[in-house]
Amino acid sequence: MTNQRRQLIDEMIVLECQAGSTEAFEVLITRWQERLWRHAFRLTGREEAAWDVIQETWLAITQGIVRLQDATVFRRWAYTIVSRKAASWQRSRGRLERIEPLDADGNVLSQRKDASKRSPASNATALLREALEYLPSDRQVLLSLRHLEGFDVHEIAGILGIPEGTVKSRLHHAREELRHIVERIDR
């Protein structure tokens, strides 16, 4: 399914939610739960915290979806809510925790596989994932929003509440830092 088609389906679901359809809201949750949870996990670094953030996020979405004036911005709006709820969680705990990396399927990487048993392509992927572990959480979040979730600079700025120029600069520095880490690991 193309991104454009997914976007249109999401817009129709959001409009049905705004009209009061509980079935549409269940579909919306099914379509977005995993992606939003991964974002919450990247921001909090803890599985249980990510679930708490997602629960608060869905509550906020339920209460605010009728006021969402443009169904086309649901994706950005939902990620913004997750970001704000995760920031609130971090502030309430008074700490920033190291983010545990996720694999391509969104599962927590808890054990590394023996590199000698991997294909060259999976070795490159594993090397990149390992390098990502060494990045600070804010850089991991930026890179995941841009390259895993497909948001553009303008959308990321809105989600994180920072200027577009700051997003561009931080993305540049995150990519550079990631490149240096990969070079050190790959030696």
N, C-alpha and C positions, 0 to 999 in steps of 0.2 A: 504494500500500500504506500502510495506516495505521501510525502509530507503535506502537500496541498490537500489531498483527500482527507488525511487525518485531521487537519485543521478544520475543514468544513464539517466533518462529523462532530468534532468537539464543539464547534459553534452551535450546531443544531442541538446537541445535548444540553449545552449551557442554556440556550433559549427555552428548552423544555423544563429545565430545572427552575428557571425564573418564572415559568408558568405554574409551578407548584407540583411537578411530577416527581414523586418519590422514586419511581422506577428509573427515571432518567438520572437522578442523583446517585442511585446505586451503580448505574453504568459508568457515570463520571468517576466514582471512587475506584471501580475496577480498572478503568483506563489509566488513572493517574496515581494510584496508591504507591506502586513500586518506584516510579520515577521520583516522586516527591520524597519518599522515604530515603532513597539513595542520597538526595540532596541534603536532607536533614542529618543523615549519618555523616556525610562529609563535613558538615558544619559542626557537629557535636563530638564526633569521634567515638560515640558509644551507642550500641544497639538500643538499649532501653531508653536512652535519652531521645534517640531518633523517633521511637514509637510515641513517646510523650509529646514531642514536638508535632508529630503528624496528627495525633489526636486533637491537639489544640488547633492545628491548622484546619482540619475538617470542620471543627466547630465554628471557626471564624468564616470559613467558606460558606457553610450552611447559613449563617446569619447575614452574610454580606452579599451573596450572589444576586439577590434581587436588586441590589443597588449598583451592580456592575453594569455600566451604561453601554459597554461595547464588548460583545461576546468574543470578538477576535483577540482580545487581550487576556483571556482567561489564563493561558499558560504563564505569561509573565506575572500576572496578578497572584497566581497560586504559588509560584516560586518566591515571590516577594514576601508573601505571608510566611512561608516556611523559613526564609532568611530572618525575618523579624522575630518569629517565635524561637528560633534557635539562638539568636543573639540574646533574647530575654532569658532563655535557659542558662546561657553562659554567664550572664550578669548575676543571675540569682545564685549561681554556684560559686561565683567569684574566682573562676579559674578558666584557663584555656587548656584543653587536653589535646594530646597528639591524636591525629586522625588515623584510624586504621584503614588501610587500602581496601578497595573493593575490586573484584575481578570484573570482566566484561559483562557478566550476568547479574552483577549487583550483589554478589555474595562476599562476605567478609573473608579476606585472605588471612588465614591463621597459620598455615604451614606452607612452606615453599617446597616445590617438587625438585627432585634431583635434576640439575641442568643437563646432565649427560643423556637423559632419557627424552629430551625435547627435540622437536624439529627446529631447523634454523629460524623459521618464522616465529614459532612459539618462544624460542630463545630471545629473539628481539623484543617480543611482547613482554616476556618475563623481565627482561632487563629494564624496559621502560616502566613497568609496574614497580619494580624494586626502587628505581630512581625516584619515582613519585613519592615513595614512602619517606624520603629524606627532605622533601619540600615542606615548608611550613604550611599549616592548614589553609591559610588564606590564599596561598598560591594554588594549592590543590583544588580549592573551590572554584577559583577563576578558570583554571584550565578545564575542569570538568564542565562548567557551565558553557564554555565556548566550544570545546571539542567533543564532549560526550553528549551534551544536551542540545547543542546546535544553536544557542542564543547568539545574536549579534552584539556588538559593543553597546549599542543604544539600549538593548534589552537588559544586558548585564548591569549597566549603570542604574537602570530603574530597579532591578531586583535587589542590588546591594546598596542602593542609595548613595552612590558616589558619582562624580562627574565622568563623562565619557573619556576625557583625556586621561584621567586617572586609571580607568580601566585599560586603555591602550598601553599606557606606560607600565602598569603592573603585569599585564599579559606579556609584554616584551621582556621584562625582567624575569618573569616566571619561566618563560621558554629558554632564556639564556641560562638561568640557574639550572634548569632541568638538563640542558645540553652539557653543562660542565659536570654535573653529577653522573650522567651516563658515561662520559669520557673517563671519569675516575673509576667507576665500577667496572667498565669494560676492559680495563688494563690487565 
